[in-house]
Amino acid sequence: MKEKNLQLHKEYIHYKNLKTYIPINFCKIQENDTWVEAILYKADDESLYVRSKVEFIKKFSLKN
């Protein structure tokens, strides 16, 4: 079951690589000249990433 309401500072698993990532804040990014809701998240090595909220929900699930 996909998580619809993202929880900051909780561990999420990527569906393909099975690595753990932690959303740290909400932000906005541009897609096709339109601003969309996005998620800023980090990996175990503290690298930072950003994805649209829609894409994040599709590709990550809350870790049990």
N, CA, C and O atoms as a GROMACS GRO file, in nm:
protein
  256
    1MET      N    1   0.085  -0.119   0.000
    1MET     CA    2   0.000   0.000   0.000
    1MET      C    3   0.088   0.124   0.000
    1MET      O    4   0.181   0.135   0.080
    2LYS      N    5   0.060   0.216  -0.088
    2LYS     CA    6   0.139   0.338  -0.098
    2LYS      C    7   0.096   0.439   0.007
    2LYS      O    8  -0.022   0.450   0.042
    3GLU      N    9   0.194   0.512   0.057
    3GLU     CA   10   0.169   0.615   0.157
    3GLU      C   11   0.124   0.743   0.088
    3GLU      O   12   0.196   0.797   0.005
    4LYS      N   13   0.005   0.792   0.121
    4LYS     CA   14  -0.047   0.913   0.058
    4LYS      C   15  -0.003   1.038   0.132
    4LYS      O   16   0.022   1.142   0.071
    5ASN      N   17   0.005   1.030   0.264
    5ASN     CA   18   0.049   1.144   0.345
    5ASN      C   19   0.192   1.119   0.389
    5ASN      O   20   0.218   1.037   0.477
    6LEU      N   21   0.284   1.190   0.328
    6LEU     CA   22   0.424   1.170   0.361
    6LEU      C   23   0.455   1.217   0.501
    6LEU      O   24   0.402   1.318   0.548
    7GLN      N   25   0.541   1.143   0.567
    7GLN     CA   26   0.583   1.177   0.702
    7GLN      C   27   0.731   1.214   0.699
    7GLN      O   28   0.815   1.134   0.660
    8LEU      N   29   0.759   1.336   0.739
    8LEU     CA   30   0.898   1.381   0.743
    8LEU      C   31   0.974   1.308   0.852
    8LEU      O   32   0.918   1.271   0.956
    9HIS      N   33   1.102   1.288   0.828
    9HIS     CA   34   1.195   1.228   0.923
    9HIS      C   35   1.164   1.082   0.956
    9HIS      O   36   1.207   1.031   1.059
   10LYS      N   37   1.088   1.015   0.869
   10LYS     CA   38   1.062   0.871   0.882
   10LYS      C   39   1.136   0.802   0.767
   10LYS      O   40   1.160   0.863   0.663
   11GLU      N   41   1.171   0.676   0.786
   11GLU     CA   42   1.244   0.602   0.684
   11GLU      C   43   1.150   0.547   0.577
   11GLU      O   44   1.045   0.491   0.607
   12TYR      N   45   1.192   0.566   0.452
   12TYR     CA   46   1.120   0.513   0.336
   12TYR      C   47   1.214   0.425   0.255
   12TYR      O   48   1.335   0.448   0.253
   13ILE      N   49   1.158   0.326   0.189
   13ILE     CA   50   1.235   0.233   0.107
   13ILE      C   51   1.204   0.259  -0.040
   13ILE      O   52   1.087   0.271  -0.079
   14HIS      N   53   1.309   0.267  -0.123
   14HIS     CA   54   1.290   0.281  -0.267
   14HIS      C   55   1.251   0.145  -0.324
   14HIS      O   56   1.311   0.043  -0.288
   15TYR      N   57   1.152   0.143  -0.412
   15TYR     CA   58   1.097   0.018  -0.463
   15TYR      C   59   1.197  -0.066  -0.542
   15TYR      O   60   1.186  -0.188  -0.544
   16LYS      N   61   1.294  -0.003  -0.605
   16LYS     CA   62   1.385  -0.076  -0.694
   16LYS      C   63   1.519  -0.111  -0.628
   16LYS      O   64   1.563  -0.225  -0.634
   17ASN      N   65   1.583  -0.012  -0.565
   17ASN     CA   66   1.715  -0.039  -0.508
   17ASN      C   67   1.709  -0.082  -0.361
   17ASN      O   68   1.811  -0.121  -0.304
   18LEU      N   69   1.591  -0.074  -0.300
   18LEU     CA   70   1.567  -0.116  -0.161
   18LEU      C   71   1.651  -0.042  -0.058
   18LEU      O   72   1.667  -0.090   0.054
   19LYS      N   73   1.705   0.073  -0.096
   19LYS     CA   74   1.781   0.154  -0.001
   19LYS      C   75   1.684   0.242   0.078
   19LYS      O   76   1.572   0.269   0.037
   20THR      N   77   1.733   0.286   0.194
   20THR     CA   78   1.652   0.368   0.284
   20THR      C   79   1.682   0.517   0.262
   20THR      O   80   1.797   0.557   0.248
   21TYR      N   81   1.576   0.597   0.258
   21TYR     CA   82   1.587   0.741   0.243
   21TYR      C   83   1.493   0.807   0.343
   21TYR      O   84   1.392   0.749   0.384
   22ILE      N   85   1.526   0.930   0.382
   22ILE     CA   86   1.446   1.002   0.481
   22ILE      C   87   1.404   1.138   0.425
   22ILE      O   88   1.490   1.221   0.396
   23PRO      N   89   1.273   1.161   0.408
   23PRO     CA   90   1.226   1.293   0.366
   23PRO      C   91   1.254   1.395   0.476
   23PRO      O   92   1.222   1.372   0.592
   24ILE      N   93   1.314   1.508   0.439
   24ILE     CA   94   1.348   1.606   0.542
   24ILE      C   95   1.270   1.736   0.531
   24ILE      O   96   1.261   1.811   0.628
   25ASN      N   97   1.211   1.762   0.413
   25ASN     CA   98   1.132   1.884   0.402
   25ASN      C   99   1.052   1.883   0.272
   25ASN      O  100   1.081   1.808   0.179
   26PHE      N  101   0.950   1.968   0.269
   26PHE     CA  102   0.871   1.988   0.149
   26PHE      C  103   0.927   2.108   0.074
   26PHE      O  104   0.981   2.200   0.136
   27CYS      N  105   0.914   2.108  -0.057
   27CYS     CA  106   0.960   2.220  -0.137
   27CYS      C  107   0.881   2.220  -0.268
   27CYS      O  108   0.781   2.149  -0.281
   28LYS      N  109   0.925   2.299  -0.364
   28LYS     CA  110   0.861   2.301  -0.496
   28LYS      C  111   0.970   2.293  -0.601
   28LYS      O  112   1.081   2.344  -0.582
   29ILE      N  113   0.938   2.229  -0.713
   29ILE     CA  114   1.028   2.223  -0.827
   29ILE      C  115   0.947   2.253  -0.953
   29ILE      O  116   0.825   2.243  -0.953
   30GLN      N  117   1.018   2.290  -1.058
   30GLN     CA  118   0.948   2.315  -1.184
   30GLN      C  119   0.950   2.191  -1.271
   30GLN      O  120   1.053   2.126  -1.289
   31GLU      N  121   0.833   2.157  -1.325
   31GLU     CA  122   0.818   2.052  -1.424
   31GLU      C  123   0.740   2.113  -1.540
   31GLU      O  124   0.626   2.155  -1.523
   32ASN      N  125   0.801   2.117  -1.656
   32ASN     CA  126   0.735   2.173  -1.775
   32ASN      C  127   0.682   2.315  -1.749
   32ASN      O  128   0.568   2.347  -1.782
   33ASP      N  129   0.766   2.398  -1.690
   33ASP     CA  130   0.734   2.538  -1.661
   33ASP      C  131   0.620   2.558  -1.561
   33ASP      O  132   0.559   2.665  -1.556
   34THR      N  133   0.591   2.456  -1.482
   34THR     CA  134   0.488   2.466  -1.379
   34THR      C  135   0.549   2.424  -1.245
   34THR      O  136   0.619   2.323  -1.238
   35TRP      N  137   0.521   2.501  -1.140
   35TRP     CA  138   0.570   2.466  -1.008
   35TRP      C  139   0.483   2.355  -0.949
   35TRP      O  140   0.360   2.364  -0.949
   36VAL      N  141   0.548   2.248  -0.898
   36VAL     CA  142   0.477   2.136  -0.838
   36VAL      C  143   0.533   2.107  -0.699
   36VAL      O  144   0.647   2.141  -0.669
   37GLU      N  145   0.451   2.046  -0.615
   37GLU     CA  146   0.495   2.006  -0.482
   37GLU      C  147   0.606   1.902  -0.495
   37GLU      O  148   0.601   1.815  -0.582
   38ALA      N  149   0.705   1.912  -0.408
   38ALA     CA  150   0.819   1.821  -0.414
   38ALA      C  151   0.866   1.786  -0.273
   38ALA      O  152   0.824   1.845  -0.174
   39ILE      N  153   0.953   1.687  -0.268
   39ILE     CA  154   1.008   1.638  -0.142
   39ILE      C  155   1.160   1.645  -0.149
   39ILE      O  156   1.220   1.597  -0.245
   40LEU      N  157   1.222   1.703  -0.048
   40LEU     CA  158   1.366   1.702  -0.031
   40LEU      C  159   1.396   1.586   0.063
   40LEU      O  160   1.340   1.579   0.173
   41TYR      N  161   1.484   1.495   0.021
   41TYR     CA  162   1.513   1.379   0.105
   41TYR      C  163   1.660   1.345   0.102
   41TYR      O  164   1.734   1.389   0.013
   42LYS      N  165   1.704   1.266   0.200
   42LYS     CA  166   1.846   1.233   0.210
   42LYS      C  167   1.866   1.082   0.218
   42LYS      O  168   1.776   1.007   0.257
   43ALA      N  169   1.986   1.041   0.179
   43ALA     CA  170   2.028   0.902   0.185
   43ALA      C  171   2.111   0.881   0.311
   43ALA      O  172   2.139   0.975   0.384
   44ASP      N  173   2.148   0.757   0.336
   44ASP     CA  174   2.230   0.724   0.453
   44ASP      C  175   2.363   0.798   0.454
   44ASP      O  176   2.417   0.829   0.561
   45ASP      N  177   2.416   0.828   0.336
   45ASP     CA  178   2.545   0.897   0.329
   45ASP      C  179   2.530   1.049   0.333
   45ASP      O  180   2.625   1.123   0.307
   46GLU      N  181   2.408   1.096   0.366
   46GLU     CA  182   2.374   1.238   0.378
   46GLU      C  183   2.362   1.311   0.244
   46GLU      O  184   2.345   1.433   0.243
   47SER      N  185   2.371   1.239   0.132
   47SER     CA  186   2.346   1.302   0.001
   47SER      C  187   2.202   1.349  -0.004
   47SER      O  188   2.112   1.282   0.047
   48LEU      N  189   2.179   1.464  -0.066
   48LEU     CA  190   2.044   1.520  -0.076
   48LEU      C  191   1.987   1.499  -0.216
   48LEU      O  192   2.059   1.506  -0.316
   49TYR      N  193   1.856   1.474  -0.221
   49TYR     CA  194   1.784   1.452  -0.347
   49TYR      C  195   1.652   1.524  -0.341
   49TYR      O  196   1.604   1.561  -0.234
   50VAL      N  197   1.592   1.545  -0.458
   50VAL     CA  198   1.459   1.605  -0.465
   50VAL      C  199   1.381   1.537  -0.577
   50VAL      O  200   1.435   1.505  -0.682
   51ARG      N  201   1.252   1.515  -0.551
   51ARG     CA  202   1.160   1.457  -0.649
   51ARG      C  203   1.025   1.524  -0.629
   51ARG      O  204   0.996   1.581  -0.524
   52SER      N  205   0.944   1.515  -0.733
   52SER     CA  206   0.807   1.563  -0.715
   52SER      C  207   0.739   1.473  -0.612
   52SER      O  208   0.773   1.356  -0.597
   53LYS      N  209   0.644   1.530  -0.543
   53LYS     CA  210   0.571   1.454  -0.441
   53LYS      C  211   0.501   1.333  -0.504
   53LYS      O  212   0.501   1.224  -0.446
   54VAL      N  213   0.443   1.352  -0.621
   54VAL     CA  214   0.373   1.244  -0.691
   54VAL      C  215   0.470   1.129  -0.721
   54VAL      O  216   0.437   1.012  -0.698
   55GLU      N  217   0.587   1.161  -0.773
   55GLU     CA  218   0.685   1.057  -0.806
   55GLU      C  219   0.736   0.988  -0.679
   55GLU      O  220   0.753   0.866  -0.678
   56PHE      N  221   0.758   1.065  -0.573
   56PHE     CA  222   0.805   1.006  -0.448
   56PHE      C  223   0.704   0.904  -0.396
   56PHE      O  224   0.742   0.794  -0.356
   57ILE      N  225   0.577   0.940  -0.398
   57ILE     CA  226   0.472   0.850  -0.350
   57ILE      C  227   0.467   0.722  -0.434
   57ILE      O  228   0.441   0.614  -0.380
   58LYS      N  229   0.492   0.733  -0.563
   58LYS     CA  230   0.490   0.615  -0.651
   58LYS      C  231   0.606   0.522  -0.626
   58LYS      O  232   0.592   0.400  -0.638
   59LYS      N  233   0.724   0.577  -0.591
   59LYS     CA  234   0.846   0.497  -0.588
   59LYS      C  235   0.897   0.460  -0.450
   59LYS      O  236   0.992   0.382  -0.438
   60PHE      N  237   0.836   0.514  -0.345
   60PHE     CA  238   0.884   0.486  -0.210
   60PHE      C  239   0.769   0.438  -0.122
   60PHE      O  240   0.654   0.476  -0.142
   61SER      N  241   0.803   0.355  -0.025
   61SER     CA  242   0.703   0.312   0.073
   61SER      C  243   0.762   0.328   0.213
   61SER      O  244   0.882   0.313   0.234
   62LEU      N  245   0.675   0.358   0.307
   62LEU     CA  246   0.716   0.378   0.446
   62LEU      C  247   0.772   0.248   0.501
   62LEU      O  248   0.711   0.142   0.487
   63LYS      N  249   0.888   0.257   0.564
   63LYS     CA  250   0.952   0.140   0.623
   63LYS      C  251   0.879   0.100   0.751
   63LYS      O  252   0.846   0.185   0.834
   64ASN      N  253   0.857  -0.028   0.766
   64ASN     CA  254   0.785  -0.076   0.887
   64ASN      C  255   0.873  -0.077   1.009
   64ASN      O  256   0.828  -0.115   1.117
   0.00000   0.00000   0.00000
